[in-house]
């Protein structure tokens, strides 16, 4: 089932904004990969170098897929699944209002990604289905 045609511009705007969020965040991580790997090591995360590069790869590729309309359903689902452990392992801290803000933001982003997954992100304004 596809979204009605009149919703296409809204789906495009939503895809671009969600995609930009991931690409921009990944760009900041790329600027300081050493710091990201060091932080992941300090948190005793397994294989911190591979995990850091995997994180950035998912964010960039998933974000670009949303922006360009390439495999939107797959990208939205992968990003939503990726955000669940990120949200609850990295950010969930009831004592830290700043981290809880990230939790609430991520829950909203997950909701948007699920909506894109359900709608397919529209049929116009995309490179590939």
Residue pairs with C-beta under 8 A, 6 or more apart in sequence:
2 119
2 120
2 122
2 123
3 11
3 119
3 120
3 122
3 123
5 124
7 119
7 122
8 122
8 123
8 124
8 125
9 125
11 116
11 119
11 121
11 122
11 125
12 69
12 122
12 124
12 125
14 112
14 115
14 116
14 121
15 66
15 67
15 69
15 72
15 116
15 121
15 122
16 66
16 67
18 63
18 66
18 76
18 79
18 109
18 112
18 113
18 116
19 62
19 63
19 64
19 65
19 66
19 67
19 68
20 63
20 67
21 63
21 109
22 59
22 60
22 62
22 63
22 66
22 79
23 59
23 60
23 63
23 64
23 67
25 59
26 55
26 56
26 59
26 60
26 63
29 36
29 52
29 55
29 56
29 59
30 56
33 52
33 53
33 56
36 52
36 55
36 56
37 48
37 49
37 52
40 48
40 51
40 52
41 48
45 51
58 78
58 79
58 82
59 79
61 75
62 75
62 76
62 78
62 79
62 82
63 79
64 70
65 71
65 72
65 74
65 75
66 72
66 75
66 76
66 79
66 116
66 121
68 126
68 127
69 121
69 122
69 125
69 126
69 127
69 128
70 126
70 127
70 128
71 128
71 129
72 116
72 117
72 120
72 121
72 122
72 126
73 116
73 117
73 120
73 121
76 113
76 114
76 116
76 117
76 121
77 113
77 117
79 113
80 110
80 113
80 114
80 117
83 106
83 109
83 110
83 113
84 110
86 106
87 102
87 103
87 106
87 107
87 110
88 103
90 102
91 99
91 100
91 102
91 103
91 106
92 99
92 100
92 103
93 99
93 100
94 100
120 129
123 129
